Amino acid sequence: MKAVRKEKVCILSGNYGDGHLQAAHAIQESARLHIPEVETLLVDFMECVHPYLHSIGRNIFIEGVKNFPSIYGYIYRKTRTVNRFSLFVKSCNHMGIWRMIRFLQETQPSIVVSTFPLAACMISKIKELGLTNADAVTVITDHTDHSSWIHPYTDRYIVGSEFVRTSLNQLKVEDEKIRVTGIPVRPEFCKKYDRNALRDKFNLDQECPTILIMGGGFGIIGNGLSKMLSSTFLSQPLQIIVVCGHNEKLRQELERYQAVSKHRLLVTGYVNYIHELMALSDFMITKPGGVTTAEAIAMELPMLLYKPLPGQEEDNAQVLINSGVALYAENEADLQRYLIQVLENPEVLAQIREKSRQLHSKWAASRALDVIVKKEV
């Protein structure tokens, strides 16, 4: 890339789920690789504006979504479009605004990038008040739209597909404000890897079908997957990798299957080498989070979606199914049927990989960066 004028880019994210933060890291890493003269600052939005309450609020939110998903889904649907209720919810997001104003005055960024909808809301309000001249760029980290991302003083929207562009148009967002780049993923997910070398690294068999299971921290591991681990319905042995994230209790529970399962089982907690696990796997069972699925698409890894949360995950699932890059299991019977189908018919996975290649999601972070610093018109 050619040199650009000196910019200071502040990236506001949040750890209410890992996707917002991963997209922010992808943009920051892309800047360091391609435009090192641009200064980047990655900030946890909730920690900045609610320094004393953010950890409590995060725990309440995550436990609420896990234990009362129908309530979350109801609120999501009620605020899907711009209406009185969604406008009321947005007004509540202005709490702590003076801390963000002070932060912007101290750091003086020329561009503020939001990968977290609450941050996008507050930055738009600060621009409306005339208290910052920074460009406001919003990176939508799902495969779908929602009014929580849409704010009148946002200068540019970075979206993952033409489908989202059209959806934003229907929400009255001017087309000239929208750029389709793909959802930003870190450079590690855009490279080619030696699958055999990685399987050797993790002491896995070269020929045995390998399934990667993600989303354990949010309850994807239920009776259906437990049956698969103890296995009553799969005729052939498998290699199964389960990433439990920060759910230590789940990790300990699953480790007991290692001694009794006919399958080879690798259980991990939170890891920073998901790209390697994706690269050595044949397909992945996951919840349809926006960034995780974008990473899988970039790596051409077929997905079987399971147990989406009501709200954006259900929307993401529908878009991914329609795009042909994923299968969707509604229940345990579907899960078993699709597992047998993909194991007995390798051409199913080959078709999904080809659809992933057609989506051209690789290096989306670099294209997003071009939009952020106005190199792309």
N, C-alpha and C positions, 0 to 999 in steps of 0.2 A: 504494500500500500504506500501511496505517496504521503509525505508529511502533511499534517494539517495544522491549522492555527492552534495555539496553546489553549487547551480546554481543561477545566476541572469538573469531573463528572462525579456526582454523588449518587450512589445506588442505594435506594431504600428498600429493604426487604423485611421479612418476618418469618419466625420459625413456627408458625401455626401450621404444621405440616412441612415436609422437607422440600417440596417443589419450588416454592417461592425463593428460598435461599439458594437452591442449586442453580436456578436460572440466573440469579444475581452473580453467583460465583462464575458462571459461564461467561457472562458479559465482562466481568473484571479480568478473567484470565485471557480472554480474547484481546482485550485492550493491551495487556502487558506483552502479549506475543506480537501483535500487529501494529499497534500505535503506542509504543512505550513512552512517547513524549506527553501523552495525555495522562493527567493525574486522576486516579480513581480512588474513591472513598466509599467503602461498603459499610452501611449502618443498619442495625436492627431498629426498625421504626418504633416498635412498641417499647423497647427498652429506652429509646430516646425520649419519647413523649410521656411514658408512664414508668419512670425508673423504679418506683417502689411497688408497683402492682402488676407489672407485666408477667412475671413468672406465675403468679397466682392466677391471673386472667388466662394465661395459656393453658394451665392445667385444667381450669374449669371448662374452657372451650373444648379441649380434646376429650375430656371425660364425658362432657355433654353430648358430643357428636357420637362417641362410642356407645353410650348407654341410652341415648334418646335420639336415634337417627331420624325418626319420623318427624320430630319437632324441628330439627335442623332442615329437613327436606321441605317442610311446610313453609318455614320462613324464607328459604331459598326461592321457592316457587312464587310466593307472595311478593317478593322483591325483584322478580325476574325482569320486569319492565319498569320504566320510570312512572311512578304513581305516588299517591299521597303517603302510603306506608313506606315505600323505598326512600322517598325524600326525607321522611321523619328519621329513618334509620341512619341515613347519611348525615343528618344534622347531629346525631349523637357521636359521630366519628370525629367531631371537631374538638372534643375534650383533649386538653394538653397542647392546643395549637400554639400557645405562646412559647413553650419549650422548643417546638420546631422552628418558630420564627427566630428565636435567639440562636439556635444552631445554624440556620442558614446565614444569619448576619455574621457569625463568627467564622464560618468556613468559606463563604462566598463562592459557591459553585456556579458555573455557567450553565450547567445542565443537571437536572434532577431526574433520575430514572426510577420509576416505581415498579417493582415486581410483586407488590402486595397491594390489594385494592384499598385498604384503609389509608395507606400512604398516598395513593393517587388522589383520593378524596381530599385529604388535608392540603396537599400541595396546590390543588386547584383552588381551594378556598383562599390560601395565602396569596396566590396570584390575583384572585378577584379583589382582595383587599389592597392590592398594589404594593405588597411588602416584599416582593422578590421579582427580579427580572429574568430569572433563570428559565430556560426552556423546560417544559414539563413533558416527559416522555413516559408512557405507560406500556409495559410489556405484559400482555395477557398470557398467563401460564397454563391456560386450559384450552381444550379444543372447541370451546363453545363460548357464548357471550353471556353477560349478566350486567344488570344496571350498576352493580357495585363498582365496576371498572370504568363507568362512563361519567365524565365530569366536564363541565362547560369550558374550563380554562386549560384543559390538556391540549398540548400543541401537536403531539404525534402519538399514534397507537401502533405498536408492533404486535402482529398477530401470527398465528401458526398456519393459517390456511385461507383460501378464498372463501370457504364456508363461513369463517368468522368475519371476514371482511363484509360479506353480504348481510350477515346478521347484525353487524354494527350499523350498516347503512339503514337497515330497517328500524334501528333505534335512534335514527336521525343524526348519526355521526357523519360528517362530511367525508366523502371518499378521499379527498386530497390529504386528509389527516392520517390515513390508514396505510400501512405498509405490510405486505405479507413476506415474512422472512423464514417462517418456521419457528417453533418454540426453541429458544436458545438452550443448547446443551454443552457441557464442558468438552474441550478438545479430545479427551480420552475416549469419548464415545463416537468419534468421527474417524478413528484410525482402523487399520486392518491388523489383525492379530493372528498368530500361529496357534490354532486351536490345540494341536497335539502338544506343543510345548507347554501351554497353559494347563492341560490335563495332567501332564507330568508334574508340573509345579505343585498341583493340589493333590497329587497321588490318586488320580482318577483313571479309570479304564478308558482306553482310546476308542473303543467300539461301542460301549454300552450307552443306550439312550440316556440323555441327561436332562433333567427338568430343574429349572430354577423357580423357587417359590418366594415371592416377596409380598410384603404387606402384613406380616405377622403381628406387628405392633398395633394394628387396627382391627384385629379379629378375623383375618381371612382364614386362619387355621381353625377349622371346626371339625365336626364329626366326619364330613366327607373326606377331607384331606388326612385326618387321622386314620381312617379306614385304608386310605391309599398307602400310608406308611406301614401299617400293620399287614397289609395287603391280602385282600380276599378276592379281588376281581381282576387283577392284572396278571396275565399268564407269564410275562417275561420280567426278569429282574431289571431294575432301573438304578440310575444314580440320581439322587434327589438332594438338591442343595436348598436349605431353608434359611433365609435371612430374617432374623427376628428383630432387627433394629435394637431399640433400647429396652425391649421387653425381656428382661432377664428371667422372669418366671417362666415364660413360654419356652425359652431356650433350654432351661433345665428340664422342663416337662418332656420336650421332644427328644432330649438326649437318651432317655430310657428306651426309645424305639431302636436305637443303634444296635442294641444287643439282640433284639427279637425280630427285627424286620428282615425279610429276604432281600430287601433293597439296600444298596449302599447309601448311607445317609450322612450328609455333611451339614452340621448346624452351626450357624454363626450369629453373633450379635451385630452391632453396628460396625460396618466396615467401610473403608475408603477405596476399595478395589471392585466395586460392583461391575465396572466395565469389563474386568477380566472374567468375572463369573458369567456375565452375559455372553461374552465372546466364546466361552467353552461350552455353553449350553445349546441344546437343540430347540427348546422352547421354554416359555416362562408362563407361570400362573401368577396373576397379580391383580390387585385392585387398579382401576383405571385412573390413577392420578395423571395429571397433564404432563408433568416433566418426566416421570418414570416411563410413561408410554412413549414420549418423544425420544428418550434415550434408546429404548428398545427399537423403535423404527429406524433411528440413525444406524444402529448396529445390525439391522435386518434380522431381528430376533422375533419369530412368531410368538404371539401372545394368546393365552386363554384367560379372558377376564372373568372374575368371580367376586361376588359379594360387593358390588359398588355401593358406596354410600348414597342415600337419596340426595339429589342436588346435582352439582357439577360432575360427580363421578358417573352418575347415570347418563348425563348428557354426553360426557366424553366417550362412554361405552358405545352409545348409539352412533356417534360420528366415526369411531374406529371400525365398528362393524360395517357400516356403510362404505367405508374406504377399502375394506377387504384386508386390513392388516391385523385383524384379531377375530377370534371366536369368542362366544359369550355363553357361559354356563349359568343358567338361572337357579339351578338347584343341584343337589348331590347326584341325581340321576343324569343330568346333563353333563356334570363334571366327569362322571365315569364314562359316559358315551363318547365324549370328545377325546378323552385320554386314549381310549381304545382306538378311536378313529385315526388320530394322528400317529400313533405308534404302528398301526397296521398299514397306513397309507402315507408313505413319506411325501408323495406328490402334493398332499394337502399343505404341508409345511413349505414346500417349494413354491407353491402359488402365493402363499402369504409373503414369503421373502421377496418375490418379484413385485408385489404390490408395494411393499416397503421401499424398494429401490425407486419406484415410480414417484413416490412422494417427495424425493429430493430434500430430505430434512438435514442432510449433513452440513456442517459449518454454518448453521443458522445463527449462531452467536456472532460470527464475523459479519454476516449480512446485517444483523440487528445493530451492531456497532457502527456500521456505515450509516445507517439511518439516524442513529443517536447523534453522531458528530456531523451530520448533514453532508456526507460524501455521496450519498445516494439520493437522487431526486425522484 
